[in-house]
């Protein structure tokens, strides 16, 4: 990671199932110019990606980097994904598909 970025300039924006932190580097005044930093899990280092967060996520879904930039490759090359926020995760715990409202139990109603 270049010397021009320091930890104080990083704004945590998200995380992965693999415990990587996705951050914006906020040292530029224009948020459209904030690059993405992936802070690897367990102190594995940092990598800077000179694109915005939306472009970064699209490139992960399209496998459009030389290698997967995060430690969990679940979304790598998937093409599309759906967001499930932390408030809606309870539906999965309750056995309900959060997008359809239907039971995840294939034997429900039999």
For each residue, the residues with C-beta under 8 A, 3 or more apart:
1: 5 37 45 46 47 48
2: 5 48
3:
4: 27
5: 1 2 9 10 25 27 37 48
6: 9 10
7: 10
8:
9: 5 6 25 26 27
10: 5 6 7 23 24 25 26 37 39
11: 23 24 26
12: 15 21 22 23
13: 22 23 24 36 53
14: 21 22 53
15: 12 19 20 21 22
16: 19 20 22 70 71 72
17: 72 74
18: 41 70 71 72
19: 15 16 41 42 71
20: 15 16 38 39 40 41 70 71 72
21: 12 14 15 38 39
22: 12 13 14 15 16 36 37 38 53 56 70
23: 10 11 12 13 36 37 38 39
24: 10 11 13 31 34 35 36 37 53
25: 5 9 10 28 34 35 36 37 48
26: 9 10 11 31 34
27: 4 5 9
28: 25 31 33 34
29:
30: 33 34
31: 24 26 28 34
32: 52
33: 28 30
34: 24 25 26 28 30 31 52 53
35: 24 25 48 49 50 51 52
36: 13 22 23 24 25 48 49 51 52 53 56
37: 1 5 10 22 23 24 25 46 47 48 49
38: 20 21 22 23 46 47 49 69 70
39: 10 20 21 23 45 46
40: 20 43 44 45 46 47 71
41: 18 19 20 44 71
42: 19
43: 40
44: 40 41 71
45: 1 39 40
46: 1 37 38 39 40
47: 1 37 38 40 69
48: 1 2 5 25 35 36 37
49: 35 36 37 38 56 65 69
50: 35
51: 35 36 55 56 59
52: 32 34 35 36 55 56
53: 13 14 22 24 34 36 56 57
54: 57 58
55: 51 52 58 59
56: 22 36 49 51 52 53 59 60 69
57: 53 54 60 61
58: 54 55 61 62 64
59: 51 55 56 62 64 65
60: 56 57 63 64 65 68 69 70 75 76
61: 57 58 75 77 78 79 80 81
62: 58 59 77 79
63: 60 68 76 77
64: 58 59 60
65: 49 59 60 68 69
66:
67:
68: 60 63 65 73 76
69: 38 47 49 56 60 65
70: 16 18 20 22 38 60 73 76
71: 16 18 19 20 40 41 44
72: 16 17 18 20 75
73: 68 70 76
74: 17 78
75: 60 61 72 78 81
76: 60 63 68 70 73
77: 61 62 63
78: 61 74 75 81
79: 61 62
80: 61
81: 61 75 78
82: 99
83:
84: 88 89 92 98
85: 88 89
86: 89
87: 90
88: 84 85 91 98
89: 84 85 86 92 93 98
90: 87 93 94
91: 88 94 96 97 98
92: 84 89 95 96 98 104
93: 89 90
94: 90 91
95: 92 103 104 105 108
96: 91 92 101 102 103 104
97: 91 100 101 102 103 104
98: 84 88 89 91 92 101
99: 82
100: 97
101: 96 97 98
102: 96 97
103: 95 96 97 108 109
104: 92 95 96 97
105: 95 108
106:
107: 110
108: 95 103 105
109: 103
110: 107
